[in-house]
């Protein structure tokens, strides 16, 4: 005999609560896996000096950091500085003067990675090579208002969420046409892009570079169109699908707090594919590294926008035909 009216059965109970249970478990695995114990993975470190010095540095780095750091021999300090300023290298160890080695860094790329390099490479490895710690030189510091070093991540967060929130609000606009929904996504995205940029610049959290507004708008549209399409297609499964994509997968792999070369390999691979991670790369390069290496993240982000727009159009037409 079935349960009493109004009393949930085991099946209906599971149908309602499966996502909170999944969300708690997946959130814990993804976030703790990404943020609790960052370690180098394919991190690129330049080294200058004689062949013997480079070999000694590489041996010391292997002892203290394992195989997660890739050593690249460089001809001189000038080349090392150039590559660090472009964001091509996580850092560079200048071993020209054995008694006074230098470690060139770009903390704007990642404060966590800069601290790791200072401690592991500039102190522990340098002690083995020269008997003295290396002098750290921050060639590309973060904006003055970004004291924590994760300001770029929190600058990006409202831009990521506004698209999904707009799609949730649009669930109530059941009579709206696809054109009206697209206009709403564009309007909220434009407002968020300008207002978040204005607040961040006024607090000196990001440099005053208006191109960041354009990048921000692209992210809001990619997420807004994609999640709105999911709402039309997945119906009551909308929240699990959207929150898994945007929050569970998107945030831990973004690279805004822990850089991709210090994430587990699987999360680092997701960083190269998902829109939030590519937005972080694009904004960081435009804000701090002279726009170097913006082609890949820009193309990836534009690809997500094209896919989202296509899915949104398909979902809207399917909805209109039913």
C-alpha positions as CSV (number, residue, x, y, z in Angstrom):
1,X,0.0,0.0,0.0
2,X,1.4,3.4,-0.9
3,X,2.1,6.1,1.6
4,X,-0.5,8.4,3.0
5,X,-1.5,11.5,0.9
6,X,1.0,14.3,1.6
7,X,3.6,12.0,3.1
8,X,6.7,11.6,0.8
9,X,7.6,8.1,-0.2
10,X,11.3,7.1,-0.3
11,X,11.4,7.5,-4.1
12,X,9.9,11.0,-4.0
13,X,12.1,12.0,-1.1
14,X,15.2,10.9,-3.1
15,X,14.0,12.7,-6.2
16,X,13.8,16.0,-4.3
17,X,16.9,15.7,-2.2
18,X,19.4,14.0,-4.5
19,X,20.9,17.2,-5.7
20,X,21.7,18.8,-2.3
21,X,23.4,15.5,-1.4
22,X,25.3,15.5,-4.6
23,X,26.1,19.2,-4.4
24,X,27.6,18.8,-0.9
25,X,29.8,15.9,-1.9
26,X,30.9,17.3,-5.2
27,X,31.5,20.7,-3.8
28,X,33.7,19.3,-1.1
29,X,35.7,17.1,-3.5
30,X,36.2,19.8,-6.1
31,X,37.0,22.8,-3.8
32,X,39.2,20.9,-1.3
33,X,41.0,19.2,-4.1
34,X,41.7,22.5,-5.8
35,X,42.4,24.8,-2.8
36,X,43.6,22.8,0.2
37,X,47.0,21.6,-1.0
38,X,48.2,23.3,-4.2
39,X,51.3,21.8,-5.7
40,X,53.2,22.5,-9.0
41,X,52.1,20.8,-12.1
42,X,53.8,21.7,-15.4
43,X,55.0,25.0,-13.8
44,X,57.6,26.7,-16.0
45,X,60.7,28.1,-14.3
46,X,63.5,29.8,-16.3
47,X,67.1,29.6,-15.1
48,X,70.1,31.6,-16.3
49,X,73.8,30.9,-15.6
50,X,76.5,28.5,-16.7
51,X,75.7,24.9,-17.6
52,X,76.9,23.7,-14.2
53,X,74.8,26.3,-12.4
54,X,71.7,25.4,-14.3
55,X,72.3,21.7,-13.6
56,X,72.7,22.5,-9.9
57,X,69.5,24.5,-9.8
58,X,67.6,21.8,-11.6
59,X,68.8,19.2,-9.2
60,X,67.9,21.3,-6.2
61,X,64.5,22.1,-7.6
62,X,63.8,18.4,-8.2
63,X,64.7,17.6,-4.6
64,X,62.3,20.1,-3.1
65,X,59.5,20.3,-5.8
66,X,59.6,17.0,-7.5
67,X,58.8,16.8,-11.2
68,X,56.1,19.5,-11.2
69,X,58.5,22.3,-12.2
70,X,59.8,22.4,-15.8
71,X,63.2,24.0,-16.0
72,X,63.9,26.2,-19.1
73,X,67.5,27.4,-19.6
74,X,67.7,31.0,-20.6
75,X,70.7,32.9,-22.1
76,X,70.7,35.9,-19.7
77,X,68.7,38.0,-17.2
78,X,67.2,40.2,-19.9
79,X,65.5,37.3,-21.6
80,X,64.4,35.9,-18.2
81,X,62.8,39.3,-17.3
82,X,61.1,39.6,-20.7
83,X,59.5,36.2,-20.4
84,X,58.3,36.7,-16.8
85,X,56.9,40.1,-17.8
86,X,54.9,38.5,-20.6
87,X,53.6,35.7,-18.3
88,X,55.4,33.0,-20.3
89,X,57.2,31.8,-17.2
90,X,56.0,31.4,-13.6
91,X,59.3,32.8,-12.5
92,X,63.0,32.8,-13.3
93,X,66.1,32.0,-11.2
94,X,69.1,34.2,-12.1
95,X,72.2,32.3,-11.0
96,X,74.8,34.6,-12.6
97,X,76.3,35.7,-9.3
98,X,76.5,32.6,-7.0
99,X,76.6,34.8,-3.9
100,X,73.6,36.9,-4.8
101,X,71.1,34.9,-6.9
102,X,67.8,36.5,-7.9
103,X,64.3,35.1,-8.3
104,X,62.2,37.0,-10.8
105,X,58.4,36.8,-10.1
106,X,55.1,38.2,-11.3
107,X,52.7,38.2,-8.3
108,X,50.0,39.6,-10.5
109,X,49.8,36.2,-12.2
110,X,49.2,34.4,-8.8
111,X,50.0,35.4,-5.3
112,X,50.0,31.8,-4.1
113,X,52.4,30.8,-6.8
114,X,54.7,33.7,-6.1
115,X,54.8,32.7,-2.4
116,X,55.4,29.1,-3.3
117,X,58.3,30.1,-5.6
118,X,59.8,32.4,-2.9
119,X,59.7,29.6,-0.3
120,X,60.6,26.5,-2.3
121,X,62.8,27.9,-5.1
122,X,64.1,31.2,-3.7
123,X,64.8,29.8,-0.2
124,X,65.1,26.0,-0.1
125,X,66.5,25.3,-3.6
126,X,68.8,28.4,-3.5
127,X,70.2,27.4,-0.1
128,X,71.4,24.1,-1.7
129,X,72.9,25.9,-4.8
130,X,74.5,29.0,-3.3
131,X,74.2,28.6,0.5
132,X,72.1,31.7,0.6
133,X,68.4,32.5,-0.3
134,X,67.7,34.3,-3.5
135,X,66.6,37.9,-3.6
136,X,63.0,38.1,-4.8
137,X,62.2,40.7,-7.5
138,X,58.5,41.2,-8.3
139,X,58.4,42.4,-11.8
140,X,54.6,42.5,-12.2
141,X,52.9,43.2,-8.9
142,X,49.1,43.2,-8.6
143,X,47.2,46.5,-8.3
144,X,47.7,48.3,-5.0
145,X,44.2,47.6,-3.8
146,X,44.6,43.9,-4.3
147,X,46.3,43.2,-1.0
148,X,45.1,39.6,-0.8
149,X,46.3,38.8,-4.3
150,X,42.9,37.3,-5.3
151,X,41.2,40.5,-6.3
152,X,40.9,39.4,-9.9
153,X,39.0,36.3,-8.9
154,X,36.5,38.3,-6.9
155,X,36.2,40.9,-9.6
156,X,35.2,38.1,-11.9
157,X,32.8,36.3,-9.6
158,X,29.7,38.6,-9.9
159,X,30.3,38.6,-13.7
160,X,30.1,34.8,-13.7
161,X,27.0,34.7,-11.5
162,X,24.9,37.5,-13.1
163,X,24.2,35.4,-16.2
164,X,23.0,32.4,-14.2
165,X,20.9,34.7,-11.9
166,X,19.3,36.3,-14.9
167,X,18.3,32.9,-16.3
168,X,16.7,32.1,-12.9
169,X,14.7,35.3,-13.0
170,X,13.7,34.7,-16.5
171,X,12.0,31.4,-15.5
172,X,9.2,33.7,-14.3
173,X,8.9,35.4,-17.7
174,X,7.1,32.4,-19.3
175,X,5.4,34.6,-21.9
176,X,8.5,36.5,-23.0
177,X,9.8,35.9,-26.5
178,X,13.4,34.7,-27.2
179,X,14.2,38.3,-28.3
180,X,13.1,39.8,-25.0
181,X,15.0,37.2,-23.0
182,X,18.1,37.9,-25.1
183,X,17.7,41.6,-24.5
184,X,17.4,41.0,-20.8
185,X,20.6,39.0,-20.7
186,X,22.4,41.7,-22.7
187,X,21.1,44.5,-20.4
188,X,22.0,42.8,-17.1
189,X,25.4,41.8,-18.6
190,X,26.1,45.3,-19.8
191,X,25.2,46.8,-16.4
192,X,27.2,44.2,-14.5
193,X,30.3,44.7,-16.8
194,X,30.3,48.5,-16.4
195,X,29.4,48.6,-12.7
196,X,31.7,45.9,-11.5
197,X,34.6,47.4,-13.4
198,X,33.9,50.8,-12.0
199,X,33.8,49.5,-8.4
200,X,37.0,47.5,-8.9
201,X,38.9,50.4,-10.5
202,X,37.7,52.8,-7.9
203,X,39.1,50.4,-5.2
204,X,42.3,49.9,-7.3
205,X,41.7,46.2,-7.4
206,X,42.2,46.0,-11.1
207,X,44.1,48.4,-13.5
208,X,42.0,51.0,-15.3
209,X,41.8,49.3,-18.7
210,X,38.4,49.7,-20.4
211,X,39.0,46.6,-22.6
212,X,38.2,44.6,-19.4
213,X,34.6,45.8,-19.7
214,X,34.3,44.1,-23.1
215,X,35.8,40.9,-21.8
216,X,33.4,41.0,-18.9
217,X,30.4,41.4,-21.2
218,X,31.5,38.4,-23.2
219,X,31.5,36.2,-20.0
220,X,28.0,37.4,-18.9
221,X,26.6,36.5,-22.3
222,X,28.2,33.1,-22.5
223,X,26.8,32.1,-19.1
224,X,23.5,33.9,-19.5
225,X,22.6,32.4,-22.9
226,X,23.9,28.9,-21.9
227,X,22.0,28.7,-18.6
228,X,18.8,30.2,-20.1
229,X,18.9,27.5,-22.8
230,X,19.4,24.9,-20.2
231,X,16.3,26.2,-18.3
232,X,14.3,25.8,-21.5
233,X,15.6,22.3,-22.3
234,X,16.2,20.7,-18.9
235,X,13.1,22.2,-17.2
236,X,13.0,21.0,-13.6
237,X,16.6,19.7,-13.9
238,X,17.8,23.2,-14.7
239,X,19.3,24.1,-11.3
240,X,21.3,20.9,-10.9
241,X,22.8,21.3,-14.5
242,X,23.4,25.0,-14.2
243,X,24.9,25.0,-10.7
244,X,27.1,22.0,-11.5
245,X,28.5,23.7,-14.6
246,X,28.9,27.2,-13.2
247,X,29.7,26.6,-9.5
248,X,31.0,23.0,-9.0
249,X,33.1,22.9,-12.2
250,X,33.7,26.5,-13.0
251,X,34.9,28.1,-9.8
252,X,37.6,25.5,-8.6
253,X,39.1,25.3,-12.1
254,X,39.1,29.1,-12.8
255,X,42.7,29.8,-11.8
256,X,41.7,33.0,-10.0
257,X,43.1,32.0,-6.6
258,X,45.1,28.8,-7.3
259,X,46.7,29.0,-10.8
260,X,46.2,26.1,-13.2
261,X,49.8,25.0,-12.9
262,X,49.2,24.3,-9.2
263,X,45.9,22.5,-9.6
264,X,45.6,18.7,-10.0
265,X,46.1,17.7,-13.6
266,X,42.4,17.0,-14.2
267,X,41.3,20.4,-12.9
268,X,44.1,22.1,-14.8
269,X,42.8,20.5,-18.0
270,X,39.2,21.7,-17.3
271,X,40.7,25.2,-16.8
272,X,41.8,25.2,-20.4
273,X,38.3,24.4,-21.6
274,X,35.7,26.1,-19.4
275,X,34.6,29.8,-20.0
276,X,35.3,31.1,-16.5
277,X,38.9,29.9,-16.5
278,X,39.5,31.4,-20.0
279,X,38.0,34.7,-18.9
280,X,40.4,34.8,-16.0
281,X,43.3,34.2,-18.3
282,X,42.1,36.8,-20.8
283,X,41.5,39.5,-18.1
284,X,44.8,38.8,-16.4
285,X,46.8,39.0,-19.6
286,X,45.0,42.2,-20.7
287,X,45.4,43.8,-17.2
288,X,48.9,42.9,-16.4
289,X,50.9,41.3,-19.2
290,X,50.4,43.7,-22.1
291,X,47.8,41.5,-23.9
292,X,50.3,38.8,-24.5
293,X,48.7,35.4,-25.2
294,X,45.1,36.6,-25.3
295,X,44.3,34.8,-28.6
296,X,43.7,31.3,-27.1
297,X,41.4,32.4,-24.2
298,X,39.6,34.9,-26.4
299,X,38.9,32.3,-29.1
300,X,37.8,29.8,-26.4
301,X,35.4,32.3,-24.8
302,X,34.0,33.3,-28.2
303,X,33.5,29.6,-29.0
304,X,31.4,29.3,-25.8
305,X,29.4,32.3,-26.8
306,X,28.7,30.8,-30.2
307,X,27.7,27.5,-28.7
308,X,25.5,29.1,-26.1
309,X,23.8,31.3,-28.7
310,X,23.2,28.3,-30.9
311,X,21.7,26.3,-28.0
312,X,19.6,29.2,-26.9
313,X,18.2,29.7,-30.4
314,X,17.4,26.0,-30.7
315,X,15.8,25.9,-27.3
316,X,13.7,28.9,-28.0
317,X,12.4,27.6,-31.3
318,X,11.7,24.2,-29.8
319,X,9.7,25.9,-27.0
320,X,7.8,28.0,-29.5
321,X,6.8,25.0,-31.6
322,X,5.3,23.1,-28.6
